[in-house]
Amino acid sequence: MSKIAGGPLLAIGCEGSANKLGIGIISHDLSTGQTAVLANLRHTFSSPPGTGFLPKDTARHHRAHFVRLAKAALREAGVADPAAQLACVCYTKGPGMGAPLQSVAVGARALALLWGLPLVGVNHCVGHIEMGRAITGARDPVVLYVSGGNTQVIAYAERRYRIFGETLDIAVGNCLDRFARTLEISNDPAPGYNIEVLAREAAGRVLLDLPYAVKGMDCSFSGILSAADILAAQMKEQQAKMAGGEEVAEEDRFGPEDLCFSLQETVFAMLVEITERAMAHVGSNQVLIVGGVGCNERLQEMMGQMAKERGGSVYATDERFCIDNGIMIAHAGLLAYETGFRTPLEDSTCTQRFRTDEVYVKWRD
């Protein structure tokens, strides 16, 4: 496999916008239209329970593991001569956390200079969308993009991914992650996943009252988080009373699993509502869920029920492609490269603010 005329194009992608460092290598066969994942490696920075990940610590993690992960990806992909076999080096330009983004951008620049290859800066959100489309085969879906840093309902029109609705404050994944901190739930493998596991244990025993904040096509999650934090404090008071021998009525008792269940049901219902409204507006019967929260099976189930009632279908990927990864950056970057896009070295910066609809999607009709 090489970048010579007639052969498949290969690209390496470098992702590090949050606490996941990902390096991926992808192949595009332009003659057949086939895409192949050659390597998709990831290393996660996990902080202790009850804490989040600080930008400086996350950046330090990415710098420490970048070279080892890149070498491992090249070995797995069978790329012995990157300068001859790769077409370009793709990296996450934004959005994301400043220090981690900078660490990976520096690494990508070093690889491009070392191998004499062009750089391609990639929008993180577009990377999720294009990887989701490639893996699932969804043709022209409404996209629900849900992660720790982003919550958007998106549809494609006139070479842009148009944002129909989004969060007005914090992202849904950030809401779940911060509530995991409140409950001091482990961050390994991910706080959102551990909330999902706890929610399953509740088995729908009780649905606690939380604010439902849909405003037109947009959502708000900060007030829901505050209300859930208040309920968590009440739960701890209950536990202290019972530990001291005081009686608490059975119907008034609730545990962490009930809190996680109630939080999930409320925020996911909000997301289903705005997604359905976008489907009706654009006349689509397909939904593609991307981003780290898209791995949540309960969200997929709720979205599936809605889509089925509309005669539609839901597309989602597993954790290899939902959670931040390097292969999505390689894929989106190579799509842009094939249309002639390049990022000059002097412009190979990164930014914490880079909206999905800022990208000109030249590779789609």
WOCORTA-V785950 format. One line per field, one symbol per residue. phi: phi as a letter, one per 30 degrees, with the letter a starting at -180 (. if undefined). psi: psi as a letter, one per 30 degrees, with the letter a starting at -180 (. if undefined). burial: 1 if it has 16 or more other C-alpha atoms within 10 Angstrom, else 0. A space follows every 10 residues. Layout:
BEGIN
phi: ???
psi: ???
burial: ???
END
This chain:
BEGIN
phi: .acdejcdcc bccbbadbcc cbbbbbbccd dcidcbdcaa cbbcdccdei bccdeddddd ddddcededd dddddddicc bedccccacc bddldldedd eddddddddd ddddcicdcb dbdeddeedd dddddciddb ddcccbadcb bbcbbdahib ddccaadcbc ddddeddddd dedhdedcda dddddedddd ddhidbcddb ecccbiccbb cddddddddd dddddddedd ddddjddbee dcdacddddd dddeeddddd dddddddded dcicccbccb jedddddddd dddddddddc icbccacddd cddeaddddd ddddededcj dbceedcddb bdcadedddd cddcd
psi: kaglkflkkk kkkjkhfbgk kkklklkjjf efgkkkjeki lkkkjkllkg lakkeeeeee eeeefeeeee eeeeeefgjf ieeefkeljk ljfllakeee eeeeeeeeee eeeefhllkj kkkeeeeeee eeeeefgkdi lkkjjkaffk jkkkkkkhgk jkjfllkfcl leeeeeeeee eefhkkgkfk eeeeeeeeee ffggekjkjl kjikjcgllk feeeeeeeee eeeeeeeeee eefgglkkke ffklaeeeee eeeeeeeeee eeefeeeeee efhkgkkkkl lefffkfeee eeeeeeeefg galkkllafe fekklfeeee eeeeeeefgg kljkefghal kfjjkegfkj iffl.
burial: 0110000111 1111111111 1111111100 0000101111 1111111011 1100100110 1110010011 0111001010 0110111111 1111111111 1111111110 1100101111 1111111111 1110100100 1111111111 1111110001 1111111001 1111111111 1110111000 1111110110 0100011101 1011001111 1111100110 1100100110 0000000000 0001111111 1111111111 1111111110 0001111111 1111110111 0011111000 0011111000 1111111111 1111111000 1110000111 1001111010 10000
END
